[in-house]
Amino acid sequence: MSIEGANGQHAGSQPDDGGLSAAEQHWELRLYTAGHTPKSVRAFNNLKRICEEHMPGRYQIEVIDLMRNPRLAKEDQIVAIPTVVRKLPQPLRKIIGDLSDTERTLVGLQLRSRSS
Amino acid sequence: MNDLANGRAPLVTAGAANGGPASALPKAPTGIAGLDEITFGGLPRGRPTLVCGGPGCGKTLLAMEFLVHGAMRYDEPGAYVTFEESEDELAQNVRSLGFDVDALVAQGKLAFDYVHVDPREIEETGEYDLEGLFVRLGLAIETVGARRVVLDTIESLFGGFTNMALLRSELRRLFRWLKERDLTVVITGERGDGTLTRQGLEEYVSDCVILLDHRVTEQVSTRRLRVVKYRGTSHGTNEYPFLIDADGISVLPVTSVALDHRVSDERVSSGIPRLDAMLGGGGFYRGSSILVSGTAGSGKSTIAAHFADAMCRAGERCLVLAFEESRDQIVRNMRSVGIDFSAHLASGLLTIEASRPSLYGLEMHLAQIHRGVGRLRPSAVVIDPISNLGINTLDTSAMLLRLIDYLKSEGVTAMFVSLTAGGKALEATEFGVSSLIDTWLVLRDIEAAGERNRGLYVIKSRGMHHSNQIREFLITSHGIELLEVYAGPDGVLTGSLRSSQEARERAATLAREQEQQRRQRDLASRRAVLEAQIKALQHEASTLDAEIAHESIQYASATDTIERERRAAARRRGGEESA
């Protein structure tokens, strides 16, 4: 499933849920924030960095400010801020915090297995 | 419910009863029967209240009722944030209690949000806060303009996040946030081991803490509610039984501790004329409490049935709560002693509610009685028996006291049947209710000469002259018959002893009569003999008379003859002598 030490190279060959190899997957991520806070800025920067590293050109980050769209907090079951939701690839994953712990972020995005 | 809110709560220490400083604290009525009385008006307005207890103790329901009543009766919309059940599940659960939550949501009076935190799909990667929860809460409150908020059970958050320090500081912030908005909040919490809540929520909620308890004693479950803490106001401190049924939660009792119920001089018949006579002629006072106690098979239920029958005959409603026999069984059994309940049942004057005493906890029975009385407005209630109602514990008797008090305050004449266990003193009532009982009839078996007879006496009857005699009574095909006591030189006798004594007396009377007759006959015959003798003597006298007469005639004729012969002789001699 996950790509071990992928470093952005097309190393993984296992088929994924979508039938595509991990390297060809499109990543759809949402970052939920509540206003423009230092934490959310940090989270956005960290997320962008990780995506550039692991899935350059194959990701999309949507930032949702719950202060402006409070309804989405209910719809997407958001409690903690900031939260990153991996919409694609399936299954849905949630990562909370400012993503400063890169290892755990990779685990959370299932780019790395927990044991490593 | 407002009138109840102003009423006094039961068994609260004197002085605390009339509010006083309590009224200074604004309160939000819950609309839950009984709870508003214990808290003298409801939960602290604009503050959080913690409702804690074990699983299945009714926390969610209490919280939901608080919101629903708020929205429906007090014009205070509410927001319900659930952490455990989805909105659909929640709505479904309370729909069974007759709350149409969907309609309230549609009317914009209630808002729901299901906050679901699944630790399996969450990875913590650094600093975060719970602003998302605040956003959602804010949205729910704003949607309906909520004045009341429920957080059920916010402790679930502790299972979803690992950073406890952060969680606690966020909770503290949350409660501050709620207070700033002047919201009346109910927070539920699962009871922990030795603490009120597992996560120590009581640390954040210091204004009011209500503890719910659901315990099983001797296989019968009872629910209890206790106000552990209520800052700045007096409150009932006891454990109060409560129940959950088709109408939601009600906390017992709904009665007042004050002895201020009106009394009546009017009498109601016991249905047994001679018993009425024993009670100074008129029967029981209306609105009084009557205890009928006795050993098994001493005729308690029959006495109670007579009373119920008499009430119905007088055209008054009577509610019979039976815990030993089914309705049909009662009707059949009472028919055998000449009491026909079927007509009263058909006319609606009589209501028999039969249930197994062990089926529900005691409080359920008491609530059933409360509801029955509230619904039917009967003139009389018969509870047969109260001795089956519960385990003999302190709170049982306390509850019964309150029940009796309640019935009195409603002006209902109440008859309680109590089974005295064999070997116990007849005067021992299991529940110590005797002090509240106005008229106490004891039925006892009188064992003598190898048989058992039934005796009845009046231990006490307040406010009326009553007989001090033990009456023997018979259960006949036309009901109970009280007999005249046999009080002869050998003391009070009952049963066959009485009848044999009576027979002996009858025999003695008969013998005396026979003796008398014999002597009369004797005298008469002696008189007859005498008369015969008189007759014989008279006869003899008359014979003698005749003889006397005859004798004198003979004498005369003899004298005559002698004279003639003398003359003749003289003549013969005279020729010679006179010559």
Interface residues (C-beta under 8 A of the other chain):
Chain A: Y32 A34 K39 R42 A43 N46 L66 M67 P70 R71 A73 K74 Q77 I78 V79 A80 I81 P82 T83 P91 L92 R93 K94 I95 I96 G97 D98 L99 S100 D101 R104 T105 V107 G108
Chain B: D113 V115 H116 V117 E121 I122 E123 E124 T125 G126 E127 Y128 D129 L130 E131 G132 L133 F134 V135 R136 G138 L139 L157 G160 F161
